[in-house]
């Protein structure tokens, strides 16, 4: 059974207002969209599953810290208490002593929810995974929650991932005219409730366009594989500072 709801969120450090400085108000619409999507998933699900990019297929150790020190503030975050999932179809995950940026931003956003998730599972996936391997993780996550016993209720999925970092001349990467079309194809797949199309993303093209969220997005596609259509909404779509940020929400029709 697919998740009852899913959200796609970006993970720029600038979602932390202390890091944005004078530019903080520019990203208020993005922060509001992230909060709306995250709150919708947590409200619909007994178990929230957060997947972000990281160095390995891994899960955080209890109380693993995430630091925004490298980005200019001494703020540290932790995820709420974590739940284990039985994933026999997958290799044993590594244990992460620290949260990578994707999960640190997720922790920061989750801290703004009241109430927080009743149950939470978090994992990272490396950008070396191909579409098939990413989809297999999504299928395994869906299977682990199929009977509703994991976390005591239906599961919701949150995937953390930026799109292309080549959207404008201000971008971290060199401007690429094709980056906007790539990002638009991701947005269209989610807006139309067809996450399976995300498996069409070519790893080499995504890497060339500096797409940080390709693997988490393809995990999402695997979680919804062979399931009935879902309703998709895009809550935010823009490229401030030259990086594509997308906030989307998938729900049962």
Buried (B, 14 or more C-beta within 10 A) or exposed (E): EBBBBBBBBBBBBBBBBBBBEEEBEEBEBBBEBBBBBBBBBBEBBBBBBBBBBBEBBBBBEEEBBBBBEEBEBEBBBBBBEBBEBEBEEBEEBEEBEBBBBBBBBBBBBBEEBEEBBBBBBBBBBBBEBEBEBBBBBBBBBBBBBEEBEBBEBBBBBBBBBBBBBBBBEEBEBEEBEEBBEBBBBBBEBBBBBBBBBBBEBEBEEBEBBBBBBBBBBBBBBBBBBEBEBBEBBBBBBBBBBBBBBBBBBBBBE
